[in-house]
Amino acid sequence: MAISREEQLKILGSIKESDIDYSDAPRTDEAFWEGAAFNVPVPKVPVNMRLDADVVAWFKSKQARGYQTLMNFVLREYMLKHQKEPLPRE
């Protein structure tokens, strides 16, 4: 029987750092991290808008959790296809 995610996290949280076996994880050096990028997420702007109920219901039916993120993705794709020059992302 599979255990729940919450139970898994509880078990993992109870393990001491000294009990973790890292022998199968290769060491990293400076060359490994060369070219690595640190990406800071673009901050979101809160928006209050009225949408048709069926539009919201459709997005929720596609992705109940994170439907607003899905809506943002769709709007971004539309924006990118219809703009002449990329807008600066602040």
HELIX and SHEET records of a PDB file:
HELIX    1   1 ARG A    5  SER A   14  1                                  10    
HELIX    2   2 GLU A   17  ASP A   19  5                                   3    
HELIX    3   3 GLU A   30  TRP A   33  1                                   4    
HELIX    4   4 ALA A   53  LYS A   62  1                                  10    
HELIX    5   5 TYR A   67  HIS A   82  1                                  16    
END                                                                             
